[in-house]
């Protein structure tokens, strides 16, 4: 019995051992296959592809041969991988990253483009509404009424009383002839009174009253602001002397400065809306009365005169106003949101959104801009989708890939001249292929001063130069980044 039990136990133990060994043998290939697959997936993932170079997205023209921190910004460099299957004229982005990058889109629209221009203006006197008051004859100032320059006057407001001795003799003769009832002589005497400068109303008053009235009261013929008052009690005035000047306020001028780029959209008679901080919530309507022929050479603005009615006299010269000049083209045009247009200074671009996360830079010819919309004269078709937010990141990537649109009107000579940028610096290292410079800012590039390595356009540029020399460096913008075209010691010519 004992022997049979031991034999049974031995058989059970052998069976268990064989089961464990068999299980391990069957499981081993499966377990070892897991890391092989993971390794293959890791090697095939984009992160394990060989990086061509590293770059700063804010300065994509500068390439680095190893990862690290950007010398321009406080950020890590980004790797650039080879992608042979991509369309070299487009930038490809995983559609799942669109929201993370903050990309927004808009559709190219066709419609009537009602443009409006918002500018600032200053109220001024209407120089066509001016009354100049002069003495018609010599006399003596007997009284000056209580007025001073700057006062608001009503029409026919009295300014001064003047005694005219010449009038006394002429009026006496006129009254004597009137008593003799000689019609011809009376008409001749009345004409003489007019020639002495006597107002017709005063002649009538003398004829009716039969009394000599040698005093003349100077009045303002219009209502407005008293600009000048040149009389004082007791002074002598000569014939033709200016005594006062009054500027009317029934209509005022609004002097507006319009940028020269928008001058073509301004026409005489165009409707204008003005809002003044002095009268919040109130809108004043007027029209363009004149477009002055001169442009301000400092601000490059065109002077436009707007006429505003001022029946209540609330509008005073010197007040500022926010002015909107409205204009309708009257015909249908293509337009996109203004934020979609990338202006480089030499051209205007938009990022065209295509299928499967591809984006293509397209050069366009922009027209008028108004209310956040820009007219597109050339380069787009209705219904296409453009990027309105995040397009600068896409443009940076397009520049990095060498996707650069060119204008047919640009000559090679003008393009080369425009791509040269200069700065002062000091040589840190130099050989026949490249130079490391501690340079100042490239103002035309918007690049701050830093220490960078540049390739040399020619090995001859290093002749006569060594580390520590202060130089004037000229670089050009190429598809591979910045390249040194000229290098000369400070104080000498290239």
FENKASUL-V535626 format. One record per residue. RES is the residue in one letter. PSI is psi in radians with two decimals (* if undefined). Layout:
RES_PSI ; RES_PSI
This chain:
X_-0.79 ; X_-0.70 ; X_-0.70 ; X_-0.68 ; X_-0.73 ; X_-0.69 ; X_-0.70 ; X_-0.72 ; X_-0.66 ; X_-0.72 ; X_-0.71 ; X_-0.74 ; X_-0.74 ; X_-0.71 ; X_-0.76 ; X_-0.73 ; X_-0.77 ; X_-0.64 ; X_-0.75 ; X_-0.76 ; X_-0.74 ; X_-0.71 ; X_-0.72 ; X_-0.69 ; X_-0.70 ; X_-0.59 ; X_-0.48 ; X_-0.80 ; X_-0.64 ; X_-0.75 ; X_-0.69 ; X_-0.38 ; X_-0.44 ; X_-0.93 ; X_-0.51 ; X_-0.77 ; X_-0.77 ; X_-0.68 ; X_-0.72 ; X_-0.72 ; X_-0.68 ; X_-0.70 ; X_-0.52 ; X_-0.10 ; X_2.69 ; X_-0.54 ; X_-0.41 ; X_0.00 ; X_2.67 ; X_2.21 ; X_2.33 ; X_-0.71 ; X_3.07 ; X_2.68 ; X_2.83 ; X_2.11 ; X_-0.42 ; X_-0.39 ; X_1.20 ; X_-0.29 ; X_-0.32 ; X_2.17 ; X_2.58 ; X_2.54 ; X_0.02 ; X_2.75 ; X_2.89 ; X_-2.80 ; X_2.45 ; X_2.37 ; X_-0.18 ; X_-0.79 ; X_2.84 ; X_1.24 ; X_2.78 ; X_2.59 ; X_2.64 ; X_2.35 ; X_2.62 ; X_2.13 ; X_2.74 ; X_2.44 ; X_1.47 ; X_-0.36 ; X_0.02 ; X_2.67 ; X_2.04 ; X_-0.13 ; X_0.03 ; X_2.84 ; X_2.23 ; X_2.34 ; X_2.40 ; X_2.15 ; X_-0.45 ; X_-0.30 ; X_-0.04 ; X_-0.80 ; X_-0.66 ; X_-0.58 ; X_-0.10 ; X_0.49 ; X_2.32 ; X_2.72 ; X_2.80 ; X_2.75 ; X_2.42 ; X_2.14 ; X_2.58 ; X_2.35 ; X_3.08 ; X_2.23 ; X_1.78 ; X_1.82 ; X_2.63 ; X_2.53 ; X_2.17 ; X_2.09 ; X_3.08 ; X_2.48 ; X_2.89 ; X_2.31 ; X_2.50 ; X_2.88 ; X_2.57 ; X_1.85 ; X_-0.10 ; X_-0.25 ; X_1.25 ; X_2.37 ; X_2.10 ; X_2.11 ; X_2.10 ; X_2.77 ; X_2.20 ; X_-0.30 ; X_2.85 ; X_2.61 ; X_-2.93 ; X_2.37 ; X_2.04 ; X_-0.50 ; X_2.45 ; X_2.18 ; X_2.82 ; X_1.34 ; X_2.71 ; X_2.74 ; X_2.37 ; X_-0.24 ; X_2.58 ; X_2.24 ; X_2.61 ; X_2.84 ; X_2.45 ; X_0.36 ; X_2.33 ; X_2.39 ; X_-0.77 ; X_2.71 ; X_2.28 ; X_2.31 ; X_2.19 ; X_1.71 ; X_-0.60 ; X_-0.57 ; X_-0.58 ; X_-0.81 ; X_-0.74 ; X_-0.68 ; X_-0.65 ; X_-0.77 ; X_-0.69 ; X_-0.75 ; X_-0.60 ; X_-0.77 ; X_-0.55 ; X_-0.63 ; X_-0.51 ; X_-0.21 ; X_0.56 ; X_1.85 ; X_-0.75 ; X_-0.80 ; X_-0.63 ; X_-0.69 ; X_-0.68 ; X_-0.67 ; X_-0.64 ; X_-0.66 ; X_-0.62 ; X_-0.67 ; X_-0.69 ; X_-0.69 ; X_-0.39 ; X_-0.04 ; X_0.17 ; X_2.29 ; X_2.60 ; X_-0.61 ; X_-0.67 ; X_-0.66 ; X_-0.76 ; X_-0.70 ; X_-0.71 ; X_-0.74 ; X_-0.65 ; X_-0.72 ; X_-0.47 ; X_0.30 ; X_2.57 ; X_2.29 ; X_1.53 ; X_-0.03 ; X_2.43 ; X_2.23 ; X_2.06 ; X_2.22 ; X_2.86 ; X_2.17 ; X_-0.32 ; X_2.88 ; X_2.60 ; X_-2.72 ; X_2.28 ; X_1.86 ; X_-0.70 ; X_2.52 ; X_1.82 ; X_0.55 ; X_2.56 ; X_2.62 ; X_2.32 ; X_-0.21 ; X_2.78 ; X_2.37 ; X_2.56 ; X_2.78 ; X_2.31 ; X_-0.03 ; X_2.40 ; X_2.16 ; X_-0.61 ; X_2.82 ; X_2.24 ; X_2.32 ; X_2.17 ; X_2.76 ; X_0.22 ; X_-0.54 ; X_2.46 ; X_2.81 ; X_2.55 ; X_1.93 ; X_2.09 ; X_2.41 ; X_2.01 ; X_2.25 ; X_2.49 ; X_-0.43 ; X_-0.36 ; X_0.10 ; X_-0.52 ; X_-0.30 ; X_-0.01 ; X_2.31 ; X_2.65 ; X_2.36 ; X_-0.06 ; X_2.46 ; X_2.51 ; X_2.44 ; X_2.28 ; X_2.38 ; X_2.28 ; X_2.38 ; X_-0.45 ; X_-0.40 ; X_1.28 ; X_2.44 ; X_-0.07 ; X_2.30 ; X_2.33 ; X_2.26 ; X_2.41 ; X_-2.81 ; X_2.75 ; X_2.10 ; X_-0.41 ; X_2.55 ; X_1.91 ; X_2.57 ; X_-0.24 ; X_2.59 ; X_2.42 ; X_2.06 ; X_-0.37 ; X_-0.85 ; X_-0.12 ; X_0.88 ; X_2.65 ; X_2.37 ; X_2.17 ; X_2.38 ; X_2.19 ; X_2.40 ; X_2.20 ; X_2.32 ; X_2.54 ; X_1.09 ; X_-0.55 ; X_-0.12 ; X_0.32 ; X_-0.49 ; X_2.09 ; X_2.42 ; X_2.44 ; X_-0.36 ; X_2.53 ; X_2.78 ; X_2.57 ; X_2.12 ; X_2.37 ; X_2.11 ; X_1.99 ; X_2.48 ; X_2.35 ; X_2.28 ; X_-0.50 ; X_-0.05 ; X_2.81 ; X_2.35 ; X_2.86 ; X_2.47 ; X_2.72 ; X_2.82 ; X_2.43 ; X_-0.52 ; X_-0.24 ; X_-0.31 ; X_2.18 ; X_2.00 ; X_2.05 ; X_-0.13 ; X_-0.58 ; X_-0.40 ; X_2.98 ; X_2.34 ; X_2.73 ; X_2.66 ; X_1.99 ; X_2.18 ; X_2.19 ; X_-3.03 ; X_2.79 ; X_0.59 ; X_0.46 ; X_2.50 ; X_2.33 ; X_2.20 ; X_2.27 ; X_2.26 ; X_2.35 ; X_2.84 ; X_1.80 ; X_2.67 ; X_-2.29 ; X_2.69 ; X_2.32 ; X_2.40 ; X_0.72 ; X_0.19 ; X_2.52 ; X_2.26 ; X_2.39 ; X_1.98 ; X_-0.51 ; X_2.47 ; X_-0.27 ; X_2.83 ; X_2.67 ; X_2.44 ; X_-0.23 ; X_2.73 ; X_2.30 ; X_2.74 ; X_2.27 ; X_-0.24 ; X_2.29 ; X_0.06 ; X_-0.38 ; X_-0.58 ; X_-0.71 ; X_-0.69 ; X_-0.64 ; X_-0.75 ; X_-0.66 ; X_-0.72 ; X_-0.64 ; X_-0.65 ; X_-0.09 ; X_0.30 ; X_1.66 ; X_2.18 ; X_2.53 ; X_2.66 ; X_2.37 ; X_-0.43 ; X_-0.23 ; X_2.25 ; X_2.63 ; X_-0.62 ; X_-0.76 ; X_-0.59 ; X_-0.70 ; X_-0.69 ; X_-0.61 ; X_-0.32 ; X_0.11 ; X_2.37 ; X_2.44 ; X_2.66 ; X_2.85 ; X_2.59 ; X_-3.08 ; X_2.37 ; X_2.23 ; X_-0.86 ; X_2.67 ; X_2.44 ; X_-2.94 ; X_-0.08 ; X_-0.60 ; X_2.89 ; X_2.41 ; X_2.14 ; X_2.42 ; X_1.63 ; X_2.80 ; X_-3.01 ; X_2.44 ; X_1.66 ; X_-0.65 ; X_-0.28 ; X_-0.23 ; X_0.41 ; X_2.23 ; X_2.94 ; X_2.51 ; X_3.14 ; X_2.12 ; X_2.80 ; X_2.25 ; X_2.52 ; X_2.63 ; X_2.40 ; X_-0.48 ; X_2.51 ; X_-0.39 ; X_-0.31 ; X_-0.38 ; X_-0.17 ; X_2.29 ; X_0.10 ; X_2.63 ; X_2.96 ; X_2.37 ; X_-0.27 ; X_2.41 ; X_2.28 ; X_2.87 ; X_2.07 ; X_2.41 ; X_2.18 ; X_2.77 ; X_2.70 ; X_2.06 ; X_3.03 ; X_-0.41 ; X_0.05 ; X_-2.77 ; X_2.43 ; X_2.41 ; X_2.13 ; X_-0.61 ; X_2.52 ; X_2.02 ; X_2.58 ; X_2.53 ; X_2.35 ; X_-0.15 ; X_2.86 ; X_2.61 ; X_*
